[in-house]
C-alpha cells in the first residue's frame, strides 16, 4: 500500500474516470491526455493500492472488488475537493448549468412543469434534462453522475441516497362533467357498476391498489381500459363515460372534470413524493439551490 503523500489529485480523478468508463482510451479522451499517460497512471494506482483495480475480460476492463469498494468514497472525496475550489456565492440569474432529473409522467406534470416555469424567470440559464425513471438503474445513475436527482417514492429510494420529502399525495375519483352517475359524489354501488380506467406503467395490468381495497370489502369493479401513463387520463375521461382513481394534484384546476372523493367506505392509501440525490452533489451550491426551489414550491403550492 502506498503513502497518501505520494497520491496526487490527478491520479484520483483518473481512477474515478477509469472506474466509470472501464476503458483507458475513453478515459484518455476525457482527461485530454494520451493513452500511455493513462496507462502509466493506472500502473501507479495499482502500486499504491496493492490491487489490479481493473482487469481485462472479454467484455473489456472490469473493476475488482477492491475497486468497487473505492467508488463511493472516491466520488465523495472528489466532490468535497470540488466544493472547496468553488466560490460560496451562487447567483441563479447568471448561473449556467444542466440539472438532470429522473421522473415519472406524474412527477413531470405536478412537480417539474411549475418548477421549469419558475426557472424561466429566476434562472433562465439553467437547463433541465428530464429522464425516464428506471428503478433498477437509479442507484447506478445517481452514483455515476448520469443523474443529479430523482423524483420518487420512499419505497423506491436506493440505499445511501439523501432525500427530502416534498409532499403527501392522495387519490380522488374523476369523471367528465355531466357524467350520469357523478354529480359530485358516487355511491359504492354506482362506483362498482361503472367502467374504469386504470394506469399501468408496465402495460396491460388490470388490477391495482383500488381493486385490492374493493376485494377487502367483498366488492369488485370492471376495468375497461388500461393506459401506460397518467397524462392521457383527462382526454379519455372527457370523451367517454369512464371514471378513474387518480392522484389529486394531477387533476387540480380541471374545471371540465367532476372530481369527487372515493365512495364510502372505500379508501385508497396515498403516497409520499420525495426528491433523492447522491452525496456527490449535496454540498454543491448550484444543486442546493435547485433542491431548495423544489422544496419551497411544494410548500407554497400546498403540495
Secondary structure, DSSP 8 states (H G I E B T S, - for coil): ---GGG--HHHHHHHHHHHHH--HHHHHHHHTS-HHHHHHHHHHHHHHHTS--EEEETTEEEE-HHHHHHHHHHHHHHHHHHHHHS-S---TTT--EEEEEE--HHHIIIIIHHHHHHHHHH-TTEEEEEE---TTTHHHHHHHTS-SEEEE-GGG--TT-EEEEEEEE-EEEEEETT-TT-SS---HHHHHHSEEEEE-TTS-----HHHHHHHHTT---EEEEEES-STTHHHHHHTSS-EEEEEHHHHTT-TTEEEE---TT-----EEEEEEE-GGGTT-HHHHHHHHHHHHHHHHTT-
